[in-house]
């Protein structure tokens, strides 16, 4: 099963433990115990964290921490398809979006998350890509992202 730390997860249709650490006398202190509750909710996460329960790929998708379940032979094809979809987007927009999501999770409220002043967002607003995207859309052509 794919690690919990990735942004998007594809999974082979095999069984695996998500956070097996308690079964071997450890704890998922590298972030798993913090990420999983934010991804699937406290009660569902605690049932997995406290038991080290094995979760199938299909259940991982149902719980919301796996994006897609594919046969093992198609795993790299699916991962490349997801990567290609991300690569179609403006790099600075992806960076600002991810930064906003991750840092917003640290805030106590939606209002605080939205009020954050992030360098990545300021960089996006000053970028050539910030002009290129709407211009390409208006001209009905694919954008030429520069990442600057």
Secondary structure, 3 states (H helix, E strand, C coil): CCCCCCCCCEEECCEEECCCHHHHCCCCCCCHHHHHHHHHCHHHHHHHHCCCCEEEHHHHHHHCCCCEEECHHHHHHHHHHHHHHHHCCCHHHHHHHHHHHHHHCCCCCHHHHHHCCCHHHHHHHCCHHHHHHHHHHHCCCCCCCCCC
